[in-house]
Structure formats: structure tokens, C-alpha cells
Amino acid sequence: MTLLDDTDRRMDEMEGRNAQEEMEEEAVPQESEFDEAEAESAPLPENDDDGEN
């Protein structure tokens, strides 16, 4: 194995680790489950009556 082959192999290993770390960092948190009862009891936004109906 030459020095170039060894360096190339190490670069491939580092790129694989970096890709795995990026995937873990970019994981999107799961949204909480929709609570229909909470949605029904939530107050509606105020209407500003500025004629946009």
C-alpha cells in the first residue's frame, strides 16, 4: 500500500464520518400529536375588520 492509497482510504473514512454526523445534526424533531380537543377550545384570532373579507 502506498502513501497515496493510505491517504485516500483515510479521506474516505473521514468523509463517511462527516456525512453521518451531518445526518444526525439535521434530524428534524417529531411534531407532537394533534390534539383535537385543544384545537376546539383554543380562542380564535381577533378580527381586525379592515375589509379583507
PDBQT receptor file of N, H, CA, C and O in Angstrom, charges set to zero:
ATOM      1  N   MET A   1       0.863  -1.183   0.000  1.00  0.00    +0.000 N 
ATOM      2  CA  MET A   1       0.000   0.000   0.000  1.00  0.00    +0.000 C 
ATOM      3  C   MET A   1       0.902   1.237   0.000  1.00  0.00    +0.000 C 
ATOM      4  O   MET A   1       1.832   1.348   0.799  1.00  0.00    +0.000 OA
ATOM      5  N   THR A   2       0.612   2.128  -0.885  1.00  0.00    +0.000 N 
ATOM      6  H   THR A   2      -0.143   2.037  -1.534  1.00  0.00    +0.000 HD
ATOM      7  CA  THR A   2       1.412   3.346  -0.973  1.00  0.00    +0.000 C 
ATOM      8  C   THR A   2       0.848   4.402  -0.042  1.00  0.00    +0.000 C 
ATOM      9  O   THR A   2      -0.260   4.271   0.477  1.00  0.00    +0.000 OA
ATOM     10  N   LEU A   3       1.623   5.439   0.156  1.00  0.00    +0.000 N 
ATOM     11  H   LEU A   3       2.523   5.545  -0.266  1.00  0.00    +0.000 HD
ATOM     12  CA  LEU A   3       1.188   6.554   0.995  1.00  0.00    +0.000 C 
ATOM     13  C   LEU A   3      -0.076   7.191   0.415  1.00  0.00    +0.000 C 
ATOM     14  O   LEU A   3      -0.975   7.583   1.158  1.00  0.00    +0.000 OA
ATOM     15  N   LEU A   4      -0.138   7.291  -0.905  1.00  0.00    +0.000 N 
ATOM     16  H   LEU A   4       0.593   6.972  -1.508  1.00  0.00    +0.000 HD
ATOM     17  CA  LEU A   4      -1.312   7.870  -1.562  1.00  0.00    +0.000 C 
ATOM     18  C   LEU A   4      -2.554   7.016  -1.315  1.00  0.00    +0.000 C 
ATOM     19  O   LEU A   4      -3.625   7.555  -1.039  1.00  0.00    +0.000 OA
ATOM     20  N   ASP A   5      -2.424   5.700  -1.410  1.00  0.00    +0.000 N 
ATOM     21  H   ASP A   5      -1.553   5.262  -1.634  1.00  0.00    +0.000 HD
ATOM     22  CA  ASP A   5      -3.552   4.803  -1.145  1.00  0.00    +0.000 C 
ATOM     23  C   ASP A   5      -4.030   4.941   0.293  1.00  0.00    +0.000 C 
ATOM     24  O   ASP A   5      -5.232   4.983   0.556  1.00  0.00    +0.000 OA
ATOM     25  N   ASP A   6      -3.078   5.013   1.221  1.00  0.00    +0.000 N 
ATOM     26  H   ASP A   6      -2.102   4.979   1.007  1.00  0.00    +0.000 HD
ATOM     27  CA  ASP A   6      -3.419   5.143   2.636  1.00  0.00    +0.000 C 
ATOM     28  C   ASP A   6      -4.136   6.464   2.905  1.00  0.00    +0.000 C 
ATOM     29  O   ASP A   6      -5.120   6.505   3.643  1.00  0.00    +0.000 OA
ATOM     30  N   THR A   7      -3.640   7.538   2.304  1.00  0.00    +0.000 N 
ATOM     31  H   THR A   7      -2.840   7.505   1.704  1.00  0.00    +0.000 HD
ATOM     32  CA  THR A   7      -4.262   8.854   2.472  1.00  0.00    +0.000 C 
ATOM     33  C   THR A   7      -5.666   8.861   1.882  1.00  0.00    +0.000 C 
ATOM     34  O   THR A   7      -6.589   9.412   2.481  1.00  0.00    +0.000 OA
ATOM     35  N   ASP A   8      -5.832   8.254   0.717  1.00  0.00    +0.000 N 
ATOM     36  H   ASP A   8      -5.082   7.806   0.230  1.00  0.00    +0.000 HD
ATOM     37  CA  ASP A   8      -7.140   8.183   0.068  1.00  0.00    +0.000 C 
ATOM     38  C   ASP A   8      -8.131   7.403   0.933  1.00  0.00    +0.000 C 
ATOM     39  O   ASP A   8      -9.288   7.804   1.065  1.00  0.00    +0.000 OA
ATOM     40  N   ARG A   9      -7.688   6.305   1.516  1.00  0.00    +0.000 N 
ATOM     41  H   ARG A   9      -6.749   5.980   1.409  1.00  0.00    +0.000 HD
ATOM     42  CA  ARG A   9      -8.550   5.493   2.376  1.00  0.00    +0.000 C 
ATOM     43  C   ARG A   9      -8.974   6.290   3.610  1.00  0.00    +0.000 C 
ATOM     44  O   ARG A   9     -10.135   6.248   4.018  1.00  0.00    +0.000 OA
ATOM     45  N   ARG A  10      -8.028   7.011   4.195  1.00  0.00    +0.000 N 
ATOM     46  H   ARG A  10      -7.085   7.045   3.864  1.00  0.00    +0.000 HD
ATOM     47  CA  ARG A  10      -8.353   7.818   5.380  1.00  0.00    +0.000 C 
ATOM     48  C   ARG A  10      -9.332   8.937   5.043  1.00  0.00    +0.000 C 
ATOM     49  O   ARG A  10     -10.228   9.238   5.832  1.00  0.00    +0.000 OA
ATOM     50  N   MET A  11      -9.166   9.551   3.881  1.00  0.00    +0.000 N 
ATOM     51  H   MET A  11      -8.438   9.307   3.240  1.00  0.00    +0.000 HD
ATOM     52  CA  MET A  11     -10.095  10.608   3.461  1.00  0.00    +0.000 C 
ATOM     53  C   MET A  11     -11.506  10.044   3.300  1.00  0.00    +0.000 C 
ATOM     54  O   MET A  11     -12.480  10.676   3.710  1.00  0.00    +0.000 OA
ATOM     55  N   ASP A  12     -11.617   8.854   2.704  1.00  0.00    +0.000 N 
ATOM     56  H   ASP A  12     -10.826   8.341   2.371  1.00  0.00    +0.000 HD
ATOM     57  CA  ASP A  12     -12.928   8.220   2.544  1.00  0.00    +0.000 C 
ATOM     58  C   ASP A  12     -13.569   7.950   3.902  1.00  0.00    +0.000 C 
ATOM     59  O   ASP A  12     -14.771   8.154   4.070  1.00  0.00    +0.000 OA
ATOM     60  N   GLU A  13     -12.779   7.495   4.870  1.00  0.00    +0.000 N 
ATOM     61  H   GLU A  13     -11.802   7.329   4.733  1.00  0.00    +0.000 HD
ATOM     62  CA  GLU A  13     -13.307   7.234   6.213  1.00  0.00    +0.000 C 
ATOM     63  C   GLU A  13     -13.795   8.521   6.862  1.00  0.00    +0.000 C 
ATOM     64  O   GLU A  13     -14.857   8.545   7.483  1.00  0.00    +0.000 OA
ATOM     65  N   MET A  14     -13.012   9.599   6.717  1.00  0.00    +0.000 N 
ATOM     66  H   MET A  14     -12.148   9.580   6.212  1.00  0.00    +0.000 HD
ATOM     67  CA  MET A  14     -13.394  10.877   7.322  1.00  0.00    +0.000 C 
ATOM     68  C   MET A  14     -14.661  11.425   6.680  1.00  0.00    +0.000 C 
ATOM     69  O   MET A  14     -15.531  11.949   7.374  1.00  0.00    +0.000 OA
ATOM     70  N   GLU A  15     -14.771  11.309   5.359  1.00  0.00    +0.000 N 
ATOM     71  H   GLU A  15     -14.063  10.884   4.795  1.00  0.00    +0.000 HD
ATOM     72  CA  GLU A  15     -15.972  11.783   4.669  1.00  0.00    +0.000 C 
ATOM     73  C   GLU A  15     -17.195  11.008   5.125  1.00  0.00    +0.000 C 
ATOM     74  O   GLU A  15     -18.269  11.590   5.284  1.00  0.00    +0.000 OA
ATOM     75  N   GLY A  16     -17.054   9.714   5.336  1.00  0.00    +0.000 N 
ATOM     76  H   GLY A  16     -16.182   9.241   5.207  1.00  0.00    +0.000 HD
ATOM     77  CA  GLY A  16     -18.164   8.900   5.820  1.00  0.00    +0.000 C 
ATOM     78  C   GLY A  16     -18.606   9.328   7.205  1.00  0.00    +0.000 C 
ATOM     79  O   GLY A  16     -19.803   9.405   7.482  1.00  0.00    +0.000 OA
ATOM     80  N   ARG A  17     -17.643   9.609   8.079  1.00  0.00    +0.000 N 
ATOM     81  H   ARG A  17     -16.670   9.547   7.853  1.00  0.00    +0.000 HD
ATOM     82  CA  ARG A  17     -17.985  10.068   9.434  1.00  0.00    +0.000 C 
ATOM     83  C   ARG A  17     -18.667  11.424   9.391  1.00  0.00    +0.000 C 
ATOM     84  O   ARG A  17     -19.647  11.651  10.101  1.00  0.00    +0.000 OA
ATOM     85  N   ASN A  18     -18.153  12.332   8.557  1.00  0.00    +0.000 N 
ATOM     86  H   ASN A  18     -17.358  12.147   7.980  1.00  0.00    +0.000 HD
ATOM     87  CA  ASN A  18     -18.747  13.661   8.453  1.00  0.00    +0.000 C 
ATOM     88  C   ASN A  18     -20.173  13.588   7.926  1.00  0.00    +0.000 C 
ATOM     89  O   ASN A  18     -21.044  14.314   8.406  1.00  0.00    +0.000 OA
ATOM     90  N   ALA A  19     -20.421  12.731   6.955  1.00  0.00    +0.000 N 
ATOM     91  H   ALA A  19     -19.714  12.142   6.566  1.00  0.00    +0.000 HD
ATOM     92  CA  ALA A  19     -21.773  12.584   6.413  1.00  0.00    +0.000 C 
ATOM     93  C   ALA A  19     -22.718  12.060   7.487  1.00  0.00    +0.000 C 
ATOM     94  O   ALA A  19     -23.855  12.521   7.592  1.00  0.00    +0.000 OA
ATOM     95  N   GLN A  20     -22.256  11.102   8.282  1.00  0.00    +0.000 N 
ATOM     96  H   GLN A  20     -21.333  10.728   8.196  1.00  0.00    +0.000 HD
ATOM     97  CA  GLN A  20     -23.089  10.549   9.356  1.00  0.00    +0.000 C 
ATOM     98  C   GLN A  20     -23.397  11.620  10.395  1.00  0.00    +0.000 C 
ATOM     99  O   GLN A  20     -24.533  11.717  10.859  1.00  0.00    +0.000 OA
ATOM    100  N   GLU A  21     -22.395  12.432  10.770  1.00  0.00    +0.000 N 
ATOM    101  H   GLU A  21     -21.473  12.353  10.393  1.00  0.00    +0.000 HD
ATOM    102  CA  GLU A  21     -22.608  13.495  11.751  1.00  0.00    +0.000 C 
ATOM    103  C   GLU A  21     -23.594  14.525  11.225  1.00  0.00    +0.000 C 
ATOM    104  O   GLU A  21     -24.445  15.002  11.976  1.00  0.00    +0.000 OA
ATOM    105  N   GLU A  22     -23.496  14.877   9.942  1.00  0.00    +0.000 N 
ATOM    106  H   GLU A  22     -22.805  14.490   9.332  1.00  0.00    +0.000 HD
ATOM    107  CA  GLU A  22     -24.418  15.848   9.362  1.00  0.00    +0.000 C 
ATOM    108  C   GLU A  22     -25.843  15.322   9.377  1.00  0.00    +0.000 C 
ATOM    109  O   GLU A  22     -26.777  16.075   9.656  1.00  0.00    +0.000 OA
ATOM    110  N   MET A  23     -26.023  14.045   9.080  1.00  0.00    +0.000 N 
ATOM    111  H   MET A  23     -25.264  13.434   8.853  1.00  0.00    +0.000 HD
ATOM    112  CA  MET A  23     -27.368  13.467   9.101  1.00  0.00    +0.000 C 
ATOM    113  C   MET A  23     -27.935  13.510  10.515  1.00  0.00    +0.000 C 
ATOM    114  O   MET A  23     -29.123  13.784  10.692  1.00  0.00    +0.000 OA
ATOM    115  N   GLU A  24     -27.114  13.247  11.516  1.00  0.00    +0.000 N 
ATOM    116  H   GLU A  24     -26.150  13.025  11.373  1.00  0.00    +0.000 HD
ATOM    117  CA  GLU A  24     -27.589  13.275  12.896  1.00  0.00    +0.000 C 
ATOM    118  C   GLU A  24     -27.925  14.694  13.318  1.00  0.00    +0.000 C 
ATOM    119  O   GLU A  24     -28.904  14.901  14.036  1.00  0.00    +0.000 OA
ATOM    120  N   GLU A  25     -27.139  15.681  12.891  1.00  0.00    +0.000 N 
ATOM    121  H   GLU A  25     -26.344  15.513  12.308  1.00  0.00    +0.000 HD
ATOM    122  CA  GLU A  25     -27.388  17.074  13.257  1.00  0.00    +0.000 C 
ATOM    123  C   GLU A  25     -28.649  17.608  12.602  1.00  0.00    +0.000 C 
ATOM    124  O   GLU A  25     -29.357  18.421  13.195  1.00  0.00    +0.000 OA
ATOM    125  N   GLU A  26     -28.941  17.161  11.380  1.00  0.00    +0.000 N 
ATOM    126  H   GLU A  26     -28.366  16.500  10.898  1.00  0.00    +0.000 HD
ATOM    127  CA  GLU A  26     -30.075  17.680  10.632  1.00  0.00    +0.000 C 
ATOM    128  C   GLU A  26     -31.371  16.936  10.907  1.00  0.00    +0.000 C 
ATOM    129  O   GLU A  26     -32.372  17.182  10.235  1.00  0.00    +0.000 OA
ATOM    130  N   ALA A  27     -31.377  16.045  11.866  1.00  0.00    +0.000 N 
ATOM    131  H   ALA A  27     -30.563  15.845  12.413  1.00  0.00    +0.000 HD
ATOM    132  CA  ALA A  27     -32.590  15.298  12.181  1.00  0.00    +0.000 C 
ATOM    133  C   ALA A  27     -33.680  16.272  12.629  1.00  0.00    +0.000 C 
ATOM    134  O   ALA A  27     -33.454  17.122  13.491  1.00  0.00    +0.000 OA
ATOM    135  N   VAL A  28     -34.839  16.136  12.043  1.00  0.00    +0.000 N 
ATOM    136  H   VAL A  28     -35.022  15.446  11.343  1.00  0.00    +0.000 HD
ATOM    137  CA  VAL A  28     -35.961  17.017  12.354  1.00  0.00    +0.000 C 
ATOM    138  C   VAL A  28     -36.720  16.434  13.539  1.00  0.00    +0.000 C 
ATOM    139  O   VAL A  28     -37.094  15.262  13.527  1.00  0.00    +0.000 OA
ATOM    140  N   PRO A  29     -36.947  17.255  14.564  1.00  0.00    +0.000 N 
ATOM    141  CA  PRO A  29     -37.710  16.726  15.704  1.00  0.00    +0.000 C 
ATOM    142  C   PRO A  29     -39.134  16.387  15.288  1.00  0.00    +0.000 C 
ATOM    143  O   PRO A  29     -39.719  17.051  14.432  1.00  0.00    +0.000 OA
ATOM    144  N   GLN A  30     -39.678  15.359  15.898  1.00  0.00    +0.000 N 
ATOM    145  H   GLN A  30     -39.203  14.820  16.594  1.00  0.00    +0.000 HD
ATOM    146  CA  GLN A  30     -41.039  14.936  15.591  1.00  0.00    +0.000 C 
ATOM    147  C   GLN A  30     -42.038  15.944  16.155  1.00  0.00    +0.000 C 
ATOM    148  O   GLN A  30     -41.870  16.446  17.267  1.00  0.00    +0.000 OA
ATOM    149  N   GLU A  31     -43.078  16.234  15.372  1.00  0.00    +0.000 N 
ATOM    150  H   GLU A  31     -43.214  15.826  14.469  1.00  0.00    +0.000 HD
ATOM    151  CA  GLU A  31     -44.129  17.122  15.856  1.00  0.00    +0.000 C 
ATOM    152  C   GLU A  31     -44.987  16.367  16.863  1.00  0.00    +0.000 C 
ATOM    153  O   GLU A  31     -45.194  15.159  16.753  1.00  0.00    +0.000 OA
ATOM    154  N   SER A  32     -45.476  17.107  17.837  1.00  0.00    +0.000 N 
ATOM    155  H   SER A  32     -45.308  18.089  17.927  1.00  0.00    +0.000 HD
ATOM    156  CA  SER A  32     -46.354  16.463  18.799  1.00  0.00    +0.000 C 
ATOM    157  C   SER A  32     -47.671  16.102  18.112  1.00  0.00    +0.000 C 
ATOM    158  O   SER A  32     -48.044  16.701  17.104  1.00  0.00    +0.000 OA
ATOM    159  N   GLU A  33     -48.354  15.129  18.664  1.00  0.00    +0.000 N 
ATOM    160  H   GLU A  33     -48.050  14.642  19.483  1.00  0.00    +0.000 HD
ATOM    161  CA  GLU A  33     -49.594  14.656  18.069  1.00  0.00    +0.000 C 
ATOM    162  C   GLU A  33     -50.655  15.755  18.129  1.00  0.00    +0.000 C 
ATOM    163  O   GLU A  33     -50.725  16.500  19.107  1.00  0.00    +0.000 OA
ATOM    164  N   PHE A  34     -51.475  15.855  17.092  1.00  0.00    +0.000 N 
ATOM    165  H   PHE A  34     -51.418  15.250  16.298  1.00  0.00    +0.000 HD
ATOM    166  CA  PHE A  34     -52.531  16.856  17.029  1.00  0.00    +0.000 C 
ATOM    167  C   PHE A  34     -53.582  16.559  18.090  1.00  0.00    +0.000 C 
ATOM    168  O   PHE A  34     -54.099  15.445  18.171  1.00  0.00    +0.000 OA
ATOM    169  N   ASP A  35     -53.891  17.556  18.895  1.00  0.00    +0.000 N 
ATOM    170  H   ASP A  35     -53.472  18.461  18.829  1.00  0.00    +0.000 HD
ATOM    171  CA  ASP A  35     -54.880  17.406  19.959  1.00  0.00    +0.000 C 
ATOM    172  C   ASP A  35     -56.152  18.128  19.531  1.00  0.00    +0.000 C 
ATOM    173  O   ASP A  35     -56.238  19.353  19.616  1.00  0.00    +0.000 OA
ATOM    174  N   GLU A  36     -57.141  17.359  19.070  1.00  0.00    +0.000 N 
ATOM    175  H   GLU A  36     -57.071  16.364  19.001  1.00  0.00    +0.000 HD
ATOM    176  CA  GLU A  36     -58.370  17.949  18.541  1.00  0.00    +0.000 C 
ATOM    177  C   GLU A  36     -59.130  18.722  19.614  1.00  0.00    +0.000 C 
ATOM    178  O   GLU A  36     -59.676  19.788  19.331  1.00  0.00    +0.000 OA
ATOM    179  N   ALA A  37     -59.173  18.204  20.836  1.00  0.00    +0.000 N 
ATOM    180  H   ALA A  37     -58.730  17.338  21.065  1.00  0.00    +0.000 HD
ATOM    181  CA  ALA A  37     -59.891  18.888  21.911  1.00  0.00    +0.000 C 
ATOM    182  C   ALA A  37     -59.245  20.236  22.214  1.00  0.00    +0.000 C 
ATOM    183  O   ALA A  37     -59.943  21.224  22.446  1.00  0.00    +0.000 OA
ATOM    184  N   GLU A  38     -57.924  20.278  22.211  1.00  0.00    +0.000 N 
ATOM    185  H   GLU A  38     -57.357  19.476  22.023  1.00  0.00    +0.000 HD
ATOM    186  CA  GLU A  38     -57.222  21.542  22.465  1.00  0.00    +0.000 C 
ATOM    187  C   GLU A  38     -57.489  22.537  21.338  1.00  0.00    +0.000 C 
ATOM    188  O   GLU A  38     -57.653  23.731  21.590  1.00  0.00    +0.000 OA
ATOM    189  N   ALA A  39     -57.533  22.055  20.105  1.00  0.00    +0.000 N 
ATOM    190  H   ALA A  39     -57.400  21.086  19.900  1.00  0.00    +0.000 HD
ATOM    191  CA  ALA A  39     -57.789  22.929  18.963  1.00  0.00    +0.000 C 
ATOM    192  C   ALA A  39     -59.204  23.499  19.020  1.00  0.00    +0.000 C 
ATOM    193  O   ALA A  39     -59.419  24.660  18.673  1.00  0.00    +0.000 OA
ATOM    194  N   GLU A  40     -60.161  22.694  19.454  1.00  0.00    +0.000 N 
ATOM    195  H   GLU A  40     -59.986  21.750  19.735  1.00  0.00    +0.000 HD
ATOM    196  CA  GLU A  40     -61.543  23.169  19.524  1.00  0.00    +0.000 C 
ATOM    197  C   GLU A  40     -61.726  24.210  20.618  1.00  0.00    +0.000 C 
ATOM    198  O   GLU A  40     -62.566  25.099  20.483  1.00  0.00    +0.000 OA
ATOM    199  N   SER A  41     -60.960  24.119  21.696  1.00  0.00    +0.000 N 
ATOM    200  H   SER A  41     -60.278  23.397  21.806  1.00  0.00    +0.000 HD
ATOM    201  CA  SER A  41     -61.135  25.060  22.800  1.00  0.00    +0.000 C 
ATOM    202  C   SER A  41     -60.228  26.282  22.686  1.00  0.00    +0.000 C 
ATOM    203  O   SER A  41     -60.340  27.203  23.495  1.00  0.00    +0.000 OA
ATOM    204  N   ALA A  42     -59.343  26.308  21.708  1.00  0.00    +0.000 N 
ATOM    205  H   ALA A  42     -59.253  25.560  21.051  1.00  0.00    +0.000 HD
ATOM    206  CA  ALA A  42     -58.434  27.446  21.540  1.00  0.00    +0.000 C 
ATOM    207  C   ALA A  42     -59.218  28.652  21.040  1.00  0.00    +0.000 C 
ATOM    208  O   ALA A  42     -60.110  28.506  20.204  1.00  0.00    +0.000 OA
ATOM    209  N   PRO A  43     -58.898  29.836  21.541  1.00  0.00    +0.000 N 
ATOM    210  CA  PRO A  43     -59.616  31.034  21.080  1.00  0.00    +0.000 C 
ATOM    211  C   PRO A  43     -59.260  31.358  19.632  1.00  0.00    +0.000 C 
ATOM    212  O   PRO A  43     -58.128  31.147  19.197  1.00  0.00    +0.000 OA
ATOM    213  N   LEU A  44     -60.232  31.868  18.901  1.00  0.00    +0.000 N 
ATOM    214  H   LEU A  44     -61.152  32.040  19.255  1.00  0.00    +0.000 HD
ATOM    215  CA  LEU A  44     -59.990  32.283  17.524  1.00  0.00    +0.000 C 
ATOM    216  C   LEU A  44     -59.241  33.611  17.530  1.00  0.00    +0.000 C 
ATOM    217  O   LEU A  44     -59.377  34.387  18.476  1.00  0.00    +0.000 OA
ATOM    218  N   PRO A  45     -58.460  33.883  16.502  1.00  0.00    +0.000 N 
ATOM    219  CA  PRO A  45     -57.762  35.179  16.440  1.00  0.00    +0.000 C 
ATOM    220  C   PRO A  45     -58.770  36.311  16.310  1.00  0.00    +0.000 C 
ATOM    221  O   PRO A  45     -59.858  36.133  15.761  1.00  0.00    +0.000 OA
ATOM    222  N   GLU A  46     -58.397  37.462  16.816  1.00  0.00    +0.000 N 
ATOM    223  H   GLU A  46     -57.514  37.606  17.262  1.00  0.00    +0.000 HD
ATOM    224  CA  GLU A  46     -59.269  38.640  16.757  1.00  0.00    +0.000 C 
ATOM    225  C   GLU A  46     -59.432  39.077  15.306  1.00  0.00    +0.000 C 
ATOM    226  O   GLU A  46     -58.487  38.995  14.522  1.00  0.00    +0.000 OA
ATOM    227  N   ASN A  47     -60.633  39.543  14.945  1.00  0.00    +0.000 N 
ATOM    228  H   ASN A  47     -61.401  39.610  15.582  1.00  0.00    +0.000 HD
ATOM    229  CA  ASN A  47     -60.894  40.040  13.603  1.00  0.00    +0.000 C 
ATOM    230  C   ASN A  47     -60.681  41.546  13.606  1.00  0.00    +0.000 C 
ATOM    231  O   ASN A  47     -61.287  42.259  14.405  1.00  0.00    +0.000 OA
ATOM    232  N   ASP A  48     -59.820  42.033  12.715  1.00  0.00    +0.000 N 
ATOM    233  H   ASP A  48     -59.327  41.454  12.066  1.00  0.00    +0.000 HD
ATOM    234  CA  ASP A  48     -59.489  43.461  12.700  1.00  0.00    +0.000 C 
ATOM    235  C   ASP A  48     -60.444  44.288  11.844  1.00  0.00    +0.000 C 
ATOM    236  O   ASP A  48     -60.308  45.510  11.793  1.00  0.00    +0.000 OA
ATOM    237  N   ASP A  49     -61.401  43.660  11.172  1.00  0.00    +0.000 N 
ATOM    238  H   ASP A  49     -61.512  42.667  11.213  1.00  0.00    +0.000 HD
ATOM    239  CA  ASP A  49     -62.398  44.353  10.350  1.00  0.00    +0.000 C 
ATOM    240  C   ASP A  49     -61.779  45.412   9.443  1.00  0.00    +0.000 C 
ATOM    241  O   ASP A  49     -62.212  46.564   9.449  1.00  0.00    +0.000 OA
ATOM    242  N   ASP A  50     -60.785  45.034   8.677  1.00  0.00    +0.000 N 
ATOM    243  H   ASP A  50     -60.433  44.098   8.673  1.00  0.00    +0.000 HD
ATOM    244  CA  ASP A  50     -60.178  46.001   7.770  1.00  0.00    +0.000 C 
ATOM    245  C   ASP A  50     -60.606  45.752   6.319  1.00  0.00    +0.000 C 
ATOM    246  O   ASP A  50     -59.935  46.200   5.390  1.00  0.00    +0.000 OA
ATOM    247  N   GLY A  51     -61.705  45.050   6.129  1.00  0.00    +0.000 N 
ATOM    248  H   GLY A  51     -62.250  44.686   6.884  1.00  0.00    +0.000 HD
ATOM    249  CA  GLY A  51     -62.306  44.868   4.818  1.00  0.00    +0.000 C 
ATOM    250  C   GLY A  51     -61.608  43.857   3.934  1.00  0.00    +0.000 C 
ATOM    251  O   GLY A  51     -61.707  43.953   2.711  1.00  0.00    +0.000 OA
ATOM    252  N   GLU A  52     -60.914  42.902   4.502  1.00  0.00    +0.000 N 
ATOM    253  H   GLU A  52     -60.834  42.825   5.496  1.00  0.00    +0.000 HD
ATOM    254  CA  GLU A  52     -60.223  41.901   3.696  1.00  0.00    +0.000 C 
ATOM    255  C   GLU A  52     -61.064  40.647   3.514  1.00  0.00    +0.000 C 
ATOM    256  O   GLU A  52     -60.499  39.595   3.216  1.00  0.00    +0.000 OA
ATOM    257  N   ASN A  53     -62.360  40.698   3.673  1.00  0.00    +0.000 N 
ATOM    258  H   ASN A  53     -62.819  41.553   3.915  1.00  0.00    +0.000 HD
ATOM    259  CA  ASN A  53     -63.203  39.506   3.563  1.00  0.00    +0.000 C 
ATOM    260  C   ASN A  53     -63.420  39.202   2.145  1.00  0.00    +0.000 C 
ATOM    261  O   ASN A  53     -64.106  38.234   1.818  1.00  0.00    +0.000 OA
TER     262      ASN A  53
